[in-house]
Amino acid sequence: MLKDKNILLGVCGSIAAFKAAILIRLLIKSGANVQVIMTPDARNFITPLTLSTLSKKPVLTDYFNAKNGEWNNHVELALWADLILIAPASANTLSKCANGLCDNLLTAVYLSAKCPVYFAPAMDLDMWKHSATRLNIHKLESFGNIQIQPAFGELASGLTGEGRMTEPQEIIKILEDSFKKKLLLKNKKALVTAGPTYESIDPVRFIGNHSSGKMGFAIAEELFNMGANVTLVSGPTSLETPTDGIDFIQVTSSDEMYAQVHTHFQNCDIMVMNAAVADYKPEFIETQKIKKNDEGLSIQLVKTKDILSSLGEIKTGAQILVGFALETNDEEANAIRKLEKKNLDLIVLNSLKDKGAGFKGDTNKITIIDRSLAKKSYPLKSKKQVASDICARIAELVK
């Protein structure tokens, strides 16, 4: 999986820097091309000579060579890399990356990166538990970076707990698995919907719902990470634009979403209908703002187009169609009814009765049911982890 991959290894100031030597040997043995960048502090723990001998490339530590003026181009280095691995990642470097500080070559390359970035923290127990470190970890993961969770064990201070850098052999396995995952949906075309729709009442008011779009965005990102060509059609959200490489289409109303989905559906292999599309919309949209008065207000509502049903009617046998069911009662029966009625391959069920599931939050708890009515329930997880579970199940169905 790592053969001919360009891997940029960032080594920070930590007693765990000695593990970088083992890591380089394993990467080279796996066939990877390794370029090492050390932070200034890292040179206090292991010599550049050791790492350059193992990597078979000069180790870079500075922006330029003071002797000949040669510049180490951080942009070119970032573009060269198929993957950036910062191991060990010190609390200091994690803080700099999380907050956009750029005072050494490694952080400059990080800020220029277009490829996946993995970081393997290494620090003492109290530093690892500190609120500032927790916040920085959360920030880095929110940017799409991937944490390699530190291990539990004896630390340099003599304390025992979390903070040990994961062993090099385990890191290699994680990297191999990440490249393997990219092959699962390579060249497949995926279409994902996310967020709510807003159905206008007048120029300033609308009918909507509480969907944040987080689940749909996470699914689109995961499908992209698995090698698929992804188009994401989203209603109004406050989320940042998805990662480069995902075709992002913004819509507002259910009619706009219907049109965009049908434009792209015939060419897709996988369709994940995660958007919380309004079931009803005003029959008439007022051209002027409705003025408040002492009387009540009645709005005549009509049904919106059922996008998922319309796709189920035209899908081919080779296409995978995934729907969602957010229920408050008779959850499983309602989900199965929707699965069968709308000709779905999978339905993802979650209940508003489950604490931590549903709209707005960062977690979800789901059950996935397939056409044969086989089901698998998952515990409460982050929406990113839930997206991984859903996409892994989709990958099992891909031919």
C-alpha positions as CSV (number, residue, x, y, z in Angstrom):
1,M,0.0,0.0,0.0
2,L,2.9,2.4,0.7
3,K,5.0,1.5,-2.4
4,D,6.1,4.6,-4.3
5,K,4.1,6.9,-2.0
6,N,5.7,10.2,-1.1
7,I,5.6,10.6,2.6
8,L,6.8,13.8,4.4
9,L,7.7,13.0,8.0
10,G,7.7,15.9,10.5
11,V,9.8,15.2,13.6
12,C,9.3,17.5,16.6
13,G,11.1,18.0,19.9
14,S,10.1,15.1,22.1
15,I,11.9,12.2,23.7
16,A,9.8,10.0,21.3
17,A,11.9,11.4,18.4
18,F,14.0,8.2,18.6
19,K,11.0,6.3,17.3
20,A,11.3,8.4,14.1
21,A,14.3,6.3,13.1
22,I,12.3,3.1,13.4
23,L,9.4,4.7,11.6
24,I,11.7,5.7,8.7
25,R,13.1,2.2,8.4
26,L,9.7,0.7,8.2
27,L,8.5,3.3,5.6
28,I,11.5,2.7,3.4
29,K,11.1,-1.1,3.8
30,S,7.5,-0.6,2.6
31,G,8.7,1.1,-0.6
32,A,7.8,4.7,0.4
33,N,9.8,7.8,-0.5
34,V,10.5,9.6,2.7
35,Q,11.4,13.2,3.2
36,V,12.1,14.3,6.8
37,I,11.6,17.8,8.2
38,M,12.8,18.4,11.7
39,T,11.8,21.3,14.0
40,P,14.7,23.1,15.6
41,D,14.0,21.4,19.0
42,A,13.9,18.0,17.4
43,R,17.7,18.2,16.8
44,N,18.2,18.1,20.6
45,F,16.8,14.6,20.7
46,I,18.1,12.9,17.5
47,T,20.6,14.0,14.9
48,P,19.7,14.9,11.3
49,L,22.6,12.6,10.2
50,T,20.8,9.5,11.7
51,L,17.5,10.3,9.9
52,S,19.1,11.3,6.6
53,T,21.1,8.1,6.5
54,L,17.9,6.1,7.0
55,S,15.7,8.1,4.7
56,K,18.5,8.4,2.0
57,K,17.6,12.1,1.6
58,P,19.0,15.2,3.3
59,V,17.0,16.2,6.3
60,L,15.5,19.6,6.1
61,T,15.4,21.9,9.1
62,D,15.5,25.4,7.9
63,Y,13.8,27.6,5.3
64,F,17.1,28.0,3.5
65,N,20.7,26.9,3.5
66,A,22.7,29.8,5.0
67,K,25.9,28.6,3.3
68,N,24.7,28.7,-0.3
69,G,21.4,30.5,0.0
70,E,19.4,27.6,-1.4
71,W,15.7,27.8,-0.5
72,N,13.7,24.9,0.8
73,N,10.4,25.6,-1.0
74,H,7.6,24.7,1.5
75,V,4.9,24.9,-1.2
76,E,6.7,22.4,-3.5
77,L,7.4,20.1,-0.5
78,A,3.7,20.1,0.4
79,L,2.6,19.4,-3.2
80,W,5.2,16.6,-3.5
81,A,3.7,14.7,-0.5
82,D,1.0,12.1,-0.8
83,L,0.7,12.2,2.9
84,I,2.2,14.2,5.8
85,L,2.9,12.5,9.0
86,I,4.0,14.5,12.1
87,A,5.4,11.9,14.5
88,P,6.2,12.7,17.2
89,A,3.9,15.7,17.3
90,S,4.8,17.8,20.4
91,A,2.3,20.0,22.2
92,N,4.1,23.0,20.9
93,T,3.8,22.0,17.2
94,L,0.2,20.9,17.7
95,S,-0.6,24.4,19.1
96,K,1.2,26.1,16.2
97,C,-0.6,24.0,13.5
98,A,-4.0,24.5,15.2
99,N,-3.7,28.2,15.4
100,G,-2.0,28.9,12.1
101,L,1.4,29.9,13.5
102,C,4.3,29.6,11.0
103,D,7.7,30.0,12.5
104,N,9.6,27.0,11.1
105,L,9.7,25.0,7.9
106,L,7.5,22.2,9.2
107,T,4.6,24.5,10.1
108,A,5.0,26.3,6.8
109,V,4.7,23.0,4.9
110,Y,1.7,22.0,7.0
111,L,-0.1,25.3,6.1
112,S,0.5,24.6,2.4
113,A,-0.6,21.0,2.5
114,K,-3.3,19.7,0.1
115,C,-2.8,16.0,1.1
116,P,-4.0,14.1,4.2
117,V,-2.2,15.1,7.4
118,Y,-1.7,12.6,10.2
119,F,-0.3,13.6,13.6
120,A,0.9,11.2,16.4
121,P,1.0,13.2,19.7
122,A,3.7,12.5,22.2
123,M,3.9,14.3,25.5
124,D,3.5,13.9,29.3
125,L,0.2,13.0,30.9
126,D,-0.6,16.4,32.3
127,M,0.2,18.2,29.1
128,W,-1.9,15.7,27.2
129,K,-4.9,16.3,29.5
130,H,-4.6,20.1,29.6
131,S,-7.6,22.0,28.2
132,A,-5.4,23.9,25.8
133,T,-4.1,20.6,24.3
134,R,-7.6,19.2,24.1
135,L,-8.8,22.3,22.3
136,N,-5.9,22.2,19.8
137,I,-6.6,18.5,19.1
138,H,-10.2,19.3,18.5
139,K,-9.3,22.1,16.1
140,L,-6.9,20.0,14.1
141,E,-9.5,17.3,13.7
142,S,-12.1,19.8,12.7
143,F,-9.7,20.9,9.9
144,G,-9.7,17.3,8.6
145,N,-6.4,16.2,10.1
146,I,-6.3,12.7,11.5
147,Q,-5.0,12.0,15.0
148,I,-3.1,8.8,15.7
149,Q,-4.2,8.4,19.3
150,P,-1.4,8.2,21.8
151,A,-0.9,5.0,23.8
152,F,-1.2,4.3,27.5
153,G,2.0,3.4,29.3
154,E,5.0,4.6,31.2
155,L,6.1,8.2,30.3
156,A,9.5,9.9,30.4
157,S,8.5,11.7,33.6
158,G,7.9,8.4,35.4
159,L,4.1,8.9,35.3
160,T,1.9,6.2,33.8
161,G,-1.0,7.2,31.5
162,E,-1.9,8.4,28.0
163,G,0.7,10.4,26.1
164,R,3.1,7.8,24.6
165,M,3.5,8.1,20.9
166,T,1.9,5.1,19.2
167,E,4.5,2.5,18.2
168,P,5.9,2.8,14.7
169,Q,4.6,-0.6,13.6
170,E,1.0,0.5,14.5
171,I,1.5,3.8,12.7
172,I,2.5,2.0,9.5
173,K,-0.6,-0.2,9.7
174,I,-2.8,2.9,10.1
175,L,-1.2,4.5,7.0
176,E,-1.5,1.3,5.0
177,D,-5.2,1.1,5.9
178,S,-5.8,4.7,4.9
179,F,-4.4,4.1,1.4
180,K,-6.2,0.8,1.1
181,K,-9.5,2.6,2.0
182,K,-8.9,5.0,-0.9
183,L,-9.1,2.1,-3.3
184,L,-12.5,0.9,-2.1
185,L,-14.5,3.4,-4.1
186,K,-11.9,4.5,-6.6
187,N,-13.5,6.0,-9.8
188,K,-17.0,5.6,-8.3
189,K,-19.3,8.6,-8.6
190,A,-21.2,9.5,-5.4
191,L,-24.0,12.0,-5.0
192,V,-24.8,13.2,-1.4
193,T,-27.4,15.6,-0.1
194,A,-27.1,17.5,3.2
195,G,-28.7,20.1,5.3
196,P,-32.3,21.5,5.4
197,T,-34.4,23.1,2.7
198,Y,-36.0,26.5,3.2
199,E,-39.4,27.0,1.7
200,S,-40.3,30.7,1.3
201,I,-43.4,32.2,2.8
202,D,-42.6,35.7,1.8
203,P,-39.3,37.6,1.0
204,V,-38.1,37.4,4.6
205,R,-39.7,34.2,6.1
206,F,-39.5,30.6,5.4
207,I,-40.4,27.1,6.6
208,G,-37.4,25.1,7.6
209,N,-36.0,22.6,10.1
210,H,-33.1,22.1,12.5
211,S,-30.8,20.1,10.3
212,S,-27.2,21.4,10.6
213,G,-25.8,19.5,7.6
214,K,-23.0,18.0,9.7
215,M,-23.9,14.3,8.9
216,G,-24.2,14.8,5.2
217,F,-20.9,16.8,5.0
218,A,-19.2,14.1,7.0
219,I,-20.5,11.4,4.6
220,A,-19.3,13.3,1.6
221,E,-15.9,13.7,3.1
222,E,-15.6,10.0,4.0
223,L,-16.7,8.9,0.5
224,F,-14.1,11.3,-0.9
225,N,-11.4,9.8,1.4
226,M,-12.4,6.4,0.1
227,G,-11.6,7.4,-3.5
228,A,-15.0,8.4,-4.8
229,N,-15.7,11.4,-7.0
230,V,-18.2,13.2,-4.9
231,T,-20.9,15.8,-5.6
232,L,-22.5,17.4,-2.5
233,V,-25.8,19.2,-2.9
234,S,-26.5,21.1,0.3
235,G,-29.3,23.3,1.6
236,P,-28.4,26.3,3.8
237,T,-25.9,25.6,6.5
238,S,-23.3,27.5,8.5
239,L,-20.6,24.8,7.7
240,E,-17.4,25.6,5.9
241,T,-17.1,24.7,2.3
242,P,-16.0,21.0,1.9
243,T,-12.5,19.9,1.1
244,D,-11.0,20.7,-2.3
245,G,-12.0,17.9,-4.7
246,I,-15.6,17.7,-3.7
247,D,-18.0,19.3,-6.2
248,F,-20.2,21.5,-3.9
249,I,-23.6,22.8,-5.0
250,Q,-25.6,25.1,-2.8
251,V,-29.4,25.2,-3.0
252,T,-32.2,26.7,-0.9
253,S,-35.5,25.1,-1.6
254,S,-36.7,21.5,-2.1
255,D,-37.5,22.3,-5.8
256,E,-33.9,23.4,-6.3
257,M,-32.6,20.3,-4.6
258,Y,-34.9,18.1,-6.7
259,A,-33.5,19.7,-9.9
260,Q,-29.9,19.3,-8.9
261,V,-30.2,15.8,-7.7
262,H,-32.0,14.7,-10.9
263,T,-29.4,16.4,-13.0
264,H,-26.6,14.3,-11.5
265,F,-28.3,11.1,-10.4
266,Q,-28.2,9.2,-13.7
267,N,-24.4,9.4,-13.8
268,C,-23.8,8.4,-10.2
269,D,-23.0,5.0,-8.7
270,I,-23.9,5.9,-5.1
271,M,-26.7,8.2,-3.9
272,V,-26.9,9.1,-0.2
273,M,-30.0,11.2,0.5
274,N,-29.2,12.7,3.9
275,A,-30.8,16.1,3.4
276,A,-33.8,16.9,5.6
277,V,-36.1,18.0,2.8
278,A,-39.2,19.9,3.8
279,D,-42.4,17.7,3.4
280,Y,-44.6,20.8,2.8
281,K,-44.2,24.3,1.3
282,P,-46.6,27.3,1.0
283,E,-48.9,27.0,-2.0
284,F,-48.3,30.7,-2.7
285,I,-45.2,32.8,-1.9
286,E,-46.1,36.4,-1.1
287,T,-44.2,39.0,-3.1
288,Q,-44.2,41.5,-0.2
289,K,-43.4,40.9,3.5
290,I,-46.5,39.9,5.4
291,K,-47.4,42.6,7.9
292,K,-48.2,41.6,11.5
293,N,-51.8,42.3,12.6
294,D,-54.1,41.4,15.4
295,E,-55.6,38.5,13.5
296,G,-54.2,35.0,13.0
297,L,-52.4,34.0,9.9
298,S,-53.3,30.9,7.8
299,I,-50.9,29.5,5.2
300,Q,-52.1,26.9,2.8
301,L,-49.4,24.2,2.5
302,V,-48.9,21.7,-0.3
303,K,-46.7,18.7,-0.5
304,T,-43.2,19.0,-1.9
305,K,-41.8,16.6,-4.4
306,D,-40.6,13.4,-2.8
307,I,-37.0,13.3,-4.1
308,L,-36.1,9.9,-2.6
309,S,-39.2,8.2,-4.0
310,S,-38.6,9.7,-7.4
311,L,-35.0,8.3,-7.4
312,G,-36.2,4.9,-6.3
313,E,-38.5,4.8,-9.3
314,I,-35.7,5.4,-11.8
315,K,-32.6,3.8,-10.2
316,T,-30.9,1.0,-12.0
317,G,-29.7,-2.3,-10.5
318,A,-26.1,-1.1,-10.4
319,Q,-26.9,2.1,-8.4
320,I,-26.9,2.1,-4.6
321,L,-29.5,4.3,-3.0
322,V,-29.3,5.2,0.7
323,G,-32.0,7.0,2.7
324,F,-32.3,8.2,6.2
325,A,-35.2,7.9,8.7
326,L,-35.3,10.2,11.7
327,E,-38.1,8.9,13.8
328,T,-39.8,9.6,17.1
329,N,-42.0,6.5,17.4
330,D,-42.3,3.0,15.9
331,E,-38.8,3.7,14.7
332,E,-37.9,0.4,13.1
333,A,-41.3,-0.3,11.5
334,N,-41.4,3.1,10.0
335,A,-37.8,2.8,8.7
336,I,-38.5,-0.6,7.1
337,R,-41.7,0.8,5.5
338,K,-39.7,3.6,4.0
339,L,-36.9,1.2,2.8
340,E,-39.4,-1.0,0.9
341,K,-41.7,1.8,-0.4
342,K,-38.9,3.9,-1.8
343,N,-36.8,1.0,-3.3
344,L,-33.7,1.7,-1.1
345,D,-30.6,-0.5,-0.7
346,L,-29.9,0.8,2.8
347,I,-31.7,2.9,5.3
348,V,-30.0,4.6,8.2
349,L,-32.3,4.9,11.2
350,N,-31.9,7.2,14.2
351,S,-34.3,8.2,16.8
352,L,-34.8,11.5,18.6
353,K,-35.4,9.5,21.7
354,D,-31.7,8.6,21.8
355,K,-29.7,11.1,23.7
356,G,-27.0,12.7,21.6
357,A,-28.7,11.7,18.3
358,G,-30.5,13.8,15.7
359,F,-30.0,17.4,14.6
360,K,-27.4,20.0,15.4
361,G,-25.1,18.0,17.7
362,D,-21.7,16.4,16.9
363,T,-22.8,12.8,17.7
364,N,-25.3,10.3,16.4
365,K,-26.5,6.8,17.1
366,I,-27.7,4.8,14.2
367,T,-29.0,1.4,13.0
368,I,-28.4,0.4,9.3
369,I,-31.0,-1.9,7.7
370,D,-30.5,-3.4,4.2
371,R,-32.9,-4.8,1.6
372,S,-33.0,-8.2,3.2
373,L,-33.9,-6.5,6.5
374,A,-30.6,-7.5,8.1
375,K,-29.8,-4.7,10.6
376,K,-26.8,-3.6,12.6
377,S,-26.9,-1.1,15.4
378,Y,-24.0,1.1,16.4
379,P,-23.3,2.9,19.7
380,L,-23.3,6.6,20.1
381,K,-20.3,8.0,18.1
382,S,-19.1,11.3,16.6
383,K,-20.7,12.1,13.3
384,K,-17.4,11.6,11.6
385,Q,-17.2,8.0,13.0
386,V,-20.8,7.4,12.0
387,A,-20.0,8.5,8.5
388,S,-17.2,6.0,8.4
389,D,-19.6,3.2,9.5
390,I,-22.2,4.2,6.9
391,C,-19.6,4.4,4.1
392,A,-18.0,1.1,5.0
393,R,-21.4,-0.5,4.7
394,I,-21.9,1.2,1.3
395,A,-18.6,-0.1,0.1
396,E,-19.7,-3.7,0.9
397,L,-22.5,-3.3,-1.7
398,V,-20.3,-1.8,-4.5
399,K,-19.7,-4.1,-7.4
